[in-house]
Amino acid sequence: MRVVLQRVSEASVSINKELKSEIKQGLVALLGVCPNDSVDDINWLCKKICNLRIFSDPSGKMNYSLLDISGDLLLVSQFTLFASTKKGNRPSYLSSASPEIAIPLYQEFINCIELELKKPISTGVFGADMQVSLVNDGPVTIQLDSKSRT
């Protein structure tokens, strides 16, 4: 699994110009799933996301986690995170999981992160054409890959 995290002061996702979800201070997580992902990948990413110390303490140092600040999380599925651009100019998405594999893992990811945060999260709609708006705070953007843990 791959995740791109963006620390935000606010964010929202709309579908067909209709607001689906919005958050205030917290993280936007763009989630890509590949065919060999498992619950182990989900558990590792959820713990890492919730405990990453990327929010400022009173002295301006990044010492606080999403849990520490009781921040919000907006999760958006994004199969393009596994795009291959090795050949030609049209990306290939063969490394992305099919919906039959990805949807159950996406749902399990939601369950896991809500348990870690001890509150519901906001989401987009899997497979929908979404418009994501955000104010990247910092800017802070971090990539995580559950297959590259070291």
Protein Blocks (a to p, Z undefined) as FASTA:
>chain_A
ZZdddddfbdcddeehiafbdcdedddddddddfkbcfklmmmmmmmmmmoccbccfkop
afbcfklnopacdddddfklmccfkgojbdcfklpccfklmmmmmmmmmmmmmmmnopac
ddddehiacddddddehiacddddfklmZZ
